[in-house]
Amino acid sequence: MIKPQTKVPELSVQTIGGEEWKLGDQSPEHFTFVFFYRGYHCPICKSYLRSIDRKFDELTSMGIHAIAISSDSEERAKKSKEEWKIDNLPIGYELPIEKARQWGLYVSKAIKSEEPEVFSEPGLFIVRPDGELYASSIQTMPFTRPGIDELISGFQFIIEKGYPGRGEA
C-alpha cells in the first residue's frame, strides 16, 4: 500500500498517438490524476472514462493533469479511445501487471473470453507535482468508483483550503 505523503512508484506508458507519458515529467499546478482502468472489455470503464473525458477541460483549468491507463494492448486501447469516443483524456496502454501491483492495484484473471488473461482492477491516484501521493481509491472490481463531479468538488475544496493529504499515519 502506498501511503499519502510518500512518493509513488515511477510510471511510464505509451499513449495512443505514440507519445511516451512519464509521471515524473508532469508539472501540473496542483495534481496529476491517474486513472487505472480494467480495459476495453469493461462497460463500466467506458462510461467512467467518458465522464472524465467530458470534464477534462475543467480539470485542466483547475491545474490538474489527467490520464487513463490499462494493461490492454495498443490495439485494444485504440478501440477504447475510438469506440468510446474519448477525445481529450490521454489513454496509456500495456501497463505491466507487476507495475500495477507496485501501485497496489488488485489483479484479476479472465472469467470471460473477451477479457485479457490478467488485468488490473480500477484505481485512481491523485499525485502532487513532486511525486507525492495525495490520495487514492482502489477497487477490487468495476463497481462503486467515485463520480467525477464529486472528485471535482473535492479538488475545489482541497485547492481552496490547502487541505493536506490524509491517511499517512
C-alpha positions in Angstrom: 0.0 0.0 0.0 1.3 3.4 -0.9 0.6 5.9 1.9 -0.3 9.5 1.3 2.6 11.9 1.8 5.1 9.3 0.4 6.5 9.0 -3.2 4.6 6.9 -5.7 6.4 4.4 -7.9 7.8 5.6 -11.2 5.3 5.3 -14.0 5.8 5.4 -17.7 3.5 4.2 -20.5 3.0 4.6 -24.2 -0.1 6.6 -25.1 -2.5 6.4 -28.1 -0.9 8.8 -30.5 2.6 7.4 -30.0 3.9 9.6 -27.2 5.5 8.2 -24.1 3.9 9.6 -20.9 6.0 9.7 -17.8 4.7 10.7 -14.4 8.0 12.3 -13.5 7.7 14.6 -16.5 4.4 16.0 -15.4 4.3 19.6 -14.0 0.7 20.4 -13.2 -0.1 23.4 -11.0 -1.8 21.1 -8.4 -2.1 17.4 -9.2 -1.7 14.6 -11.7 -4.8 12.4 -11.7 -4.0 8.9 -12.8 -7.0 6.6 -13.6 -6.2 2.9 -13.9 -9.0 1.2 -15.7 -9.7 -2.5 -16.4 -9.6 -2.4 -20.2 -11.7 -2.5 -23.3 -13.8 -5.4 -22.1 -15.3 -3.3 -19.3 -18.6 -1.4 -20.0 -18.4 0.4 -16.6 -14.9 1.7 -17.6 -16.4 3.0 -20.8 -19.0 5.2 -19.0 -16.5 6.2 -16.3 -13.8 7.3 -18.8 -16.3 9.1 -20.9 -17.5 11.1 -17.8 -13.8 12.1 -17.1 -13.3 13.0 -20.8 -16.3 15.4 -20.6 -14.7 17.1 -17.6 -11.1 17.1 -19.0 -11.1 20.8 -19.8 -12.4 21.6 -16.3 -9.7 19.5 -14.7 -7.1 21.2 -16.8 -8.3 24.7 -15.9 -8.0 23.7 -12.2 -4.3 22.9 -12.7 -4.8 19.1 -12.8 -3.4 16.8 -15.5 -5.2 13.5 -16.1 -4.5 10.2 -17.8 -6.3 6.8 -18.0 -4.1 3.7 -18.1 -4.7 0.0 -18.6 -2.8 -3.2 -19.2 -4.6 -3.5 -22.6 -2.6 -3.9 -25.8 -2.2 -0.9 -28.1 -4.9 -2.4 -30.4 -7.5 -2.7 -27.5 -6.6 0.7 -26.1 -7.2 2.3 -29.6 -10.6 0.6 -29.7 -11.4 2.1 -26.3 -10.4 5.6 -27.4 -12.2 5.4 -30.7 -15.3 3.4 -29.9 -15.9 5.0 -26.5 -15.3 8.5 -28.1 -12.6 9.5 -25.7 -11.5 12.8 -27.3 -9.4 14.6 -24.7 -8.3 12.2 -22.0 -4.9 10.6 -22.8 -5.0 6.8 -22.9 -2.0 4.8 -21.8 -1.6 1.1 -22.5 0.4 -2.0 -21.8 0.8 -1.3 -18.1 2.9 -4.3 -16.9 1.0 -6.3 -14.3 4.0 -6.1 -11.9 3.8 -2.3 -12.2 0.1 -2.5 -11.4 0.9 -4.5 -8.3 3.6 -1.9 -7.2 0.8 0.7 -7.3 -1.3 -1.5 -5.0 -3.9 -2.4 -7.7 -5.8 -5.6 -7.5 -5.2 -8.0 -10.4 -7.9 -10.4 -11.8 -7.8 -13.4 -14.1 -10.1 -13.6 -17.1 -13.5 -15.2 -16.5 -14.9 -14.4 -20.0 -13.4 -14.9 -23.4 -13.3 -11.1 -24.2 -11.2 -10.4 -21.1 -7.4 -10.4 -21.2 -5.8 -13.3 -19.4 -4.9 -11.0 -16.5 -5.6 -7.3 -15.9 -5.7 -4.8 -13.1 -8.8 -3.6 -11.4 -9.6 0.1 -11.2 -7.8 2.6 -9.1 -7.3 6.4 -9.1 -4.4 8.2 -7.7 -4.0 11.9 -7.0 -0.3 12.8 -7.2 1.3 16.1 -6.2 3.8 17.7 -8.7 6.7 16.4 -6.6 5.5 12.8 -7.0 4.0 12.5 -3.5 0.7 10.7 -3.2 -2.1 13.0 -2.1 -5.0 10.4 -2.2 -6.1 7.2 -3.8 -9.1 5.0 -4.3 -8.6 1.3 -5.2 -11.3 -1.1 -6.2 -11.4 -4.9 -6.3 -14.0 -4.9 -9.1 -15.5 -2.3 -11.5 -18.3 -1.0 -9.3 -18.6 1.9 -6.8 -16.0 4.4 -8.2 -16.1 8.0 -7.0 -18.0 10.1 -9.6 -16.1 12.8 -11.5 -18.4 15.6 -10.2 -17.7 14.5 -6.6 -14.0 14.4 -7.3 -14.0 17.9 -8.9 -15.9 19.3 -5.9 -13.3 17.7 -3.6 -10.5 19.2 -5.7 -12.0 22.6 -5.4 -12.1 22.3 -1.6 -8.6 20.9 -1.4 -7.1 23.7 -3.5 -9.1 26.5 -1.9 -8.4 25.4 1.7 -4.9 23.9 1.2 -6.3 20.6 2.7 -3.5 18.1 3.5 -3.4 14.5 2.3 -4.7 12.2 4.9 -4.1 8.5 5.8 -0.4 8.9 6.3 -0.3 7.5 9.9 
